[in-house]
Amino acid sequence: MSDPVLYEVNEHIATITLNRPERMNTISGDMLDMLTDYLLKADADKDVRCIILTGTGRAFCAGLDLGEATRHKDGATGIASGAVTQTTINLKHTPPTALYNMDTPTICALNGSAAGYGMDTALGCDIRIMAESAKMAAAFTKRGIVPESGGTWFLPRLLGWSKAAQLIFTGRTLKAKECLEMGLVSEVVGDNELPERARAVAKEIAANAPMAVQSSKRMMRMGMEETFDTHVQHVFLQLLPLLRSADAREGMLAFMEKREPKFEGR
């Protein structure tokens, strides 16, 4: 039996794949832990400069497995059971929290439908590239719950209050073209082109100075919560050690010599 989450690293790119196609990659309790662990592993790996998150089969992730009856490792029964409480789920060790706090850039390659938890997980990635046949569904209110994994935080920032409210309150399903027009995804490509396109973007990111890329992401994240004056000070403090790095010297030397730089992450 294949692992429900796959992990591989190649050319400085970590690819994490949800691998439960027979269940449309719905997330079980064990998968929550496995996905979080792999995200944290990739973020801690100095060889990894970009992460691609995708799925197998016809869905990226159809949400949490509401019918799961297995036991979670901390003793709670299935995700949708009444046994799941604030004390049985560690909110600091979940995929959305890991995605938000990591400095390594993330790309979500939406190979198919992303609903509920799957949509929130996609929103937690920095860049979203979507197959033209894929869809997004914020169907939480249709299930009697709220977007539990970041949707109420991400969507108003991505879309503005009015569009986010309409999407969340109605639980609408969006086609790829609508997602692109609304700004929920960066690109829409043909289904067969998605893996190659996601990897091409990842390789473009991985070719740059990794410490500079990660610092840029960290500053973007901090800037969402700071005043301009405070942010400028934090950017300056990030810039000082970068200017002393070997990668900065290589970047400037490569520019002067009119060649592609070779960054080592130091």
MARDOPA-876970 format. One record per residue (C-alpha): residue number from 1; residue in three letters; x, y, z. Coordinates in steps of 0.5 Angstrom, whole numbers. Example, Ala and Ser with C-alpha at 12.3 -4.5 7.8 and 13.67 -1.06 7.14 Angstrom:
<nodes>
(node 1 "ala" (25 -9 16))
(node 2 "ser" (27 -2 14))
</nodes>
This chain:
<nodes>
(node 1 "met" (0 0 0))
(node 2 "ser" (3 7 -2))
(node 3 "asp" (4 12 3))
(node 4 "pro" (-2 17 3))
(node 5 "val" (4 23 3))
(node 6 "leu" (10 23 -2))
(node 7 "tyr" (16 26 -1))
(node 8 "glu" (22 27 -6))
(node 9 "val" (28 32 -7))
(node 10 "asn" (31 34 -13))
(node 11 "glu" (35 40 -16))
(node 12 "his" (34 44 -10))
(node 13 "ile" (26 43 -10))
(node 14 "ala" (22 39 -5))
(node 15 "thr" (16 36 -8))
(node 16 "ile" (10 34 -3))
(node 17 "thr" (5 30 -6))
(node 18 "leu" (-2 28 -3))
(node 19 "asn" (-3 21 -5))
(node 20 "arg" (-10 18 -3))
(node 21 "pro" (-13 19 -10))
(node 22 "glu" (-18 13 -9))
(node 23 "arg" (-21 18 -3))
(node 24 "met" (-20 25 -8))
(node 25 "asn" (-14 26 -3))
(node 26 "thr" (-18 28 3))
(node 27 "ile" (-14 29 9))
(node 28 "ser" (-14 23 15))
(node 29 "gly" (-11 25 22))
(node 30 "asp" (-5 21 20))
(node 31 "met" (-4 25 14))
(node 32 "leu" (-5 32 18))
(node 33 "asp" (1 30 22))
(node 34 "met" (5 27 16))
(node 35 "leu" (4 33 11))
(node 36 "thr" (6 38 17))
(node 37 "asp" (12 34 18))
(node 38 "tyr" (14 34 11))
(node 39 "leu" (13 41 10))
(node 40 "leu" (17 42 17))
(node 41 "lys" (23 38 14))
(node 42 "ala" (23 41 7))
(node 43 "asp" (23 48 11))
(node 44 "ala" (29 46 15))
(node 45 "asp" (33 42 9))
(node 46 "lys" (39 47 7))
(node 47 "asp" (39 44 0))
(node 48 "val" (31 45 -1))
(node 49 "arg" (30 52 -4))
(node 50 "cys" (23 51 -6))
(node 51 "ile" (17 47 -5))
(node 52 "ile" (12 44 -9))
(node 53 "leu" (5 42 -6))
(node 54 "thr" (1 38 -11))
(node 55 "gly" (-4 31 -11))
(node 56 "thr" (-5 25 -15))
(node 57 "gly" (-11 23 -19))
(node 58 "arg" (-17 28 -21))
(node 59 "ala" (-17 32 -14))
(node 60 "phe" (-12 36 -11))
(node 61 "cys" (-15 35 -4))
(node 62 "ala" (-23 35 -3))
(node 63 "gly" (-22 37 4))
(node 64 "leu" (-22 33 11))
(node 65 "asp" (-24 26 11))
(node 66 "leu" (-31 27 14))
(node 67 "gly" (-32 19 15))
(node 68 "glu" (-25 17 18))
(node 69 "ala" (-26 12 23))
(node 70 "thr" (-19 11 25))
(node 71 "arg" (-15 14 31))
(node 72 "his" (-11 20 31))
(node 73 "lys" (-4 19 34))
(node 74 "asp" (-6 23 40))
(node 75 "gly" (-12 19 42))
(node 76 "ala" (-18 22 39))
(node 77 "thr" (-22 19 34))
(node 78 "gly" (-23 21 27))
(node 79 "ile" (-23 28 25))
(node 80 "ala" (-30 30 24))
(node 81 "ser" (-32 26 31))
(node 82 "gly" (-34 30 37))
(node 83 "ala" (-28 27 40))
(node 84 "val" (-24 33 37))
(node 85 "thr" (-23 39 41))
(node 86 "gln" (-18 44 42))
(node 87 "thr" (-14 40 47))
(node 88 "thr" (-14 34 42))
(node 89 "ile" (-11 38 36))
(node 90 "asn" (-5 42 36))
(node 91 "leu" (-6 48 32))
(node 92 "lys" (1 49 32))
(node 93 "his" (3 43 29))
(node 94 "thr" (-2 43 23))
(node 95 "pro" (-1 44 15))
(node 96 "pro" (-4 51 15))
(node 97 "thr" (1 54 21))
(node 98 "ala" (7 51 18))
(node 99 "leu" (6 54 11))
(node 100 "tyr" (5 61 14))
(node 101 "asn" (11 61 18))
(node 102 "met" (16 57 14))
(node 103 "asp" (21 62 10))
(node 104 "thr" (22 57 4))
(node 105 "pro" (18 59 -2))
(node 106 "thr" (12 54 -3))
(node 107 "ile" (8 53 -10))
(node 108 "cys" (1 49 -10))
(node 109 "ala" (0 46 -17))
(node 110 "leu" (-7 45 -17))
(node 111 "asn" (-8 38 -21))
(node 112 "gly" (-15 38 -19))
(node 113 "ser" (-21 40 -15))
(node 114 "ala" (-19 44 -8))
(node 115 "ala" (-25 44 -3))
(node 116 "gly" (-26 46 4))
(node 117 "tyr" (-19 44 8))
(node 118 "gly" (-16 43 1))
(node 119 "met" (-18 50 -1))
(node 120 "asp" (-15 53 5))
(node 121 "thr" (-8 49 4))
(node 122 "ala" (-8 52 -3))
(node 123 "leu" (-9 59 0))
(node 124 "gly" (-3 58 5))
(node 125 "cys" (2 57 -1))
(node 126 "asp" (6 63 -4))
(node 127 "ile" (4 61 -11))
(node 128 "arg" (-2 57 -14))
(node 129 "ile" (-2 55 -21))
(node 130 "met" (-8 51 -23))
(node 131 "ala" (-10 46 -28))
(node 132 "glu" (-16 49 -33))
(node 133 "ser" (-20 43 -31))
(node 134 "ala" (-19 44 -23))
(node 135 "lys" (-24 48 -19))
(node 136 "met" (-24 51 -12))
(node 137 "ala" (-30 50 -7))
(node 138 "ala" (-31 54 0))
(node 139 "ala" (-36 50 2))
(node 140 "phe" (-35 50 9))
(node 141 "thr" (-42 54 11))
(node 142 "lys" (-45 48 7))
(node 143 "arg" (-43 43 12))
(node 144 "gly" (-45 47 18))
(node 145 "ile" (-38 50 20))
(node 146 "val" (-33 55 18))
(node 147 "pro" (-26 56 14))
(node 148 "glu" (-22 52 20))
(node 149 "ser" (-15 53 17))
(node 150 "gly" (-14 60 14))
(node 151 "gly" (-19 62 9))
(node 152 "thr" (-22 67 14))
(node 153 "trp" (-15 70 14))
(node 154 "phe" (-13 69 7))
(node 155 "leu" (-19 71 3))
(node 156 "pro" (-21 78 5))
(node 157 "arg" (-13 80 4))
(node 158 "leu" (-13 76 -3))
(node 159 "leu" (-20 79 -5))
(node 160 "gly" (-22 84 -1))
(node 161 "trp" (-28 84 4))
(node 162 "ser" (-34 84 0))
(node 163 "lys" (-32 78 -5))
(node 164 "ala" (-29 74 0))
(node 165 "ala" (-36 75 4))
(node 166 "gln" (-40 73 -2))
(node 167 "leu" (-35 67 -3))
(node 168 "ile" (-35 64 4))
(node 169 "phe" (-42 66 6))
(node 170 "thr" (-45 62 -1))
(node 171 "gly" (-40 57 -1))
(node 172 "arg" (-39 57 -8))
(node 173 "thr" (-35 53 -13))
(node 174 "leu" (-30 57 -17))
(node 175 "lys" (-28 54 -24))
(node 176 "ala" (-20 56 -26))
(node 177 "lys" (-22 62 -30))
(node 178 "glu" (-26 65 -25))
(node 179 "cys" (-20 63 -20))
(node 180 "leu" (-15 67 -24))
(node 181 "glu" (-20 73 -26))
(node 182 "met" (-21 74 -18))
(node 183 "gly" (-13 73 -17))
(node 184 "leu" (-14 67 -13))
(node 185 "val" (-9 63 -17))
(node 186 "ser" (-3 66 -21))
(node 187 "glu" (-3 62 -27))
(node 188 "val" (-8 57 -31))
(node 189 "val" (-5 52 -35))
(node 190 "gly" (-7 46 -39))
(node 191 "asp" (-8 40 -35))
(node 192 "asn" (-2 36 -38))
(node 193 "glu" (2 42 -37))
(node 194 "leu" (1 43 -30))
(node 195 "pro" (7 39 -27))
(node 196 "glu" (12 42 -32))
(node 197 "arg" (10 49 -31))
(node 198 "ala" (10 48 -23))
(node 199 "arg" (17 46 -24))
(node 200 "ala" (19 51 -28))
(node 201 "val" (17 56 -24))
(node 202 "ala" (20 53 -18))
(node 203 "lys" (27 52 -22))
(node 204 "glu" (27 59 -23))
(node 205 "ile" (26 61 -16))
(node 206 "ala" (31 56 -14))
(node 207 "ala" (36 59 -18))
(node 208 "asn" (36 65 -14))
(node 209 "ala" (40 66 -8))
(node 210 "pro" (36 62 -3))
(node 211 "met" (38 67 3))
(node 212 "ala" (35 73 0))
(node 213 "val" (29 69 -3))
(node 214 "gln" (27 67 4))
(node 215 "ser" (29 74 7))
(node 216 "ser" (24 77 2))
(node 217 "lys" (19 72 4))
(node 218 "arg" (20 73 12))
(node 219 "met" (19 81 10))
(node 220 "met" (13 80 6))
(node 221 "arg" (10 76 12))
(node 222 "met" (12 81 17))
(node 223 "gly" (10 87 13))
(node 224 "met" (3 85 13))
(node 225 "glu" (2 86 20))
(node 226 "glu" (7 92 21))
(node 227 "thr" (7 100 20))
(node 228 "phe" (11 102 14))
(node 229 "asp" (17 105 19))
(node 230 "thr" (17 99 23))
(node 231 "his" (18 95 17))
(node 232 "val" (23 99 14))
(node 233 "gln" (27 98 20))
(node 234 "his" (26 91 20))
(node 235 "val" (28 90 12))
(node 236 "phe" (35 94 14))
(node 237 "leu" (36 89 19))
(node 238 "gln" (35 83 14))
(node 239 "leu" (39 87 9))
(node 240 "leu" (46 88 13))
(node 241 "pro" (48 80 14))
(node 242 "leu" (46 79 7))
(node 243 "leu" (51 84 4))
(node 244 "arg" (56 80 8))
(node 245 "ser" (54 74 5))
(node 246 "ala" (58 70 0))
(node 247 "asp" (52 70 -5))
(node 248 "ala" (51 77 -5))
(node 249 "arg" (59 77 -7))
(node 250 "glu" (57 72 -12))
(node 251 "gly" (51 76 -15))
(node 252 "met" (55 82 -16))
(node 253 "leu" (61 79 -19))
(node 254 "ala" (56 75 -24))
(node 255 "phe" (53 81 -26))
(node 256 "met" (59 85 -27))
(node 257 "glu" (62 79 -31))
(node 258 "lys" (55 78 -35))
(node 259 "arg" (54 71 -33))
(node 260 "glu" (49 67 -29))
(node 261 "pro" (51 67 -22))
(node 262 "lys" (52 60 -18))
(node 263 "phe" (49 61 -11))
(node 264 "glu" (51 56 -5))
(node 265 "gly" (46 59 0))
(node 266 "arg" (52 62 5))
</nodes>
